[in-house]
Every structure is written in structure tokens, then in C-alpha cells.
Amino acid sequence: MTETPEWAGRARVVMLGKPGCHLCEEAWSVIERVTDELGADRGQEQLDGVGEADREEYWDKVPVTFVDGRRHDFWRVSEDRLRAALGG
């Protein structure tokens, strides 16, 4: 996928996940901690709520993290990398 999904730009940090995903829960915990500390907006999207092309692209990569509308990470969220991407 070459274009940024429109839903990825709704907040400074957006996590794409799916229900029951333990990696998503771990990633969201890191995202909450970092965005709270840095005062950044965050949001979540569920894989079953996005278009077919995005489901195909990201199905085996969740959780997928976007920062400022660009794909940042997948499978795991590095607190240090996220902090650096947010300028913290």
C-alpha cells in the first residue's frame, strides 16, 4: 500500500488492532504511557472497521502504529522509538 489510509491521520498516534490481540493490548499500554507523558493525541482503529485493502495489507502485522499518518511500527511498539518519533 503506497497511500496513507485516511483513518491513520485522525490523531498524532493511531494504532490499528483487532479484538483479543494480546500484542495490541501491550502496544496500547505503551502508546497511552508515552502520549500521556508527551501530551500527544492518540486513537485506535479496529481491523474489522477499515477497508478491504487495508485489512489485507495489515492483517498479519497488527498491531500497526501510525505516527502523523505514516506507518511507524508493527507487531510491537518500542517506547524509545515512539518517543523519538514524537520528538520526546
Buried (B, 14 or more C-beta within 10 A) or exposed (E): EEEEBEBBBBBBBBBBBBEEBEBBEEBBEBBEBBBEEBEBEBBBBBBEEBEEEBBEBBEEEBBBBBBBBEBBBBEEBBEEBBBEBBEE
